């Protein structure tokens, strides 16, 4: 939670819709309805982008983060 000194939050993931960009990979174990408990790793998802060069990969990452929907808990994707 960026508003709480980046301490992890617990609670339900109400909605999880990752980007469908084929150049993006999500390493995660969550889905809509998952419950994040105090025993869960605070990094609930890792997003990996690929591009022909660094600038393309960065732009794809920005697009994927903008397209990804996660509701229920605060995230740091705007940080």
C-alpha positions, -999 to +999 in steps of 0.1 A: +000+000+000+018+032-012-003+052+012+009+032+042+047+031+037+043+002+012+032-022+039+013-052+024-025-053+026-048-082+032-082-088+018-100-101-013-090-095-049-125-086-062-115-084-098-083-094-117-081-088-154-046-089-168-037-073-201-041-096-231-009-082-248+011-112-261+044-094-252+035-093-215+038-121-190+023-122-155+038-144-128+011-146-102-011-170-083-041-148-080-075-146-098-107-128-091-120-139-057-086-147-043-080-138-007-047-123+003-039-133+038-011-123+062+007-155+050+008-145+014+039-130-003+033-092-005+043-092-042+010-107-055+020-103-092+051-097-112+047-082-147+073-088-174+074-071-207+094-078-239+103-056-268+128-053-296+146-027-275+144-011-241+121+017-251+096-006-267+096-029-237+090+001-214+061+014-235+046-021-235+049-023-198+032+011-194+004+000-217+000-033-198-002-016-164-028+009-177-048-020-192-046-043-161-076-042-138-071-051-101-098-042-076-101-049-039-067-039-025-044-009-030-016-015-055+016+003-063+012+003-101+009+041-102+041+045-083 
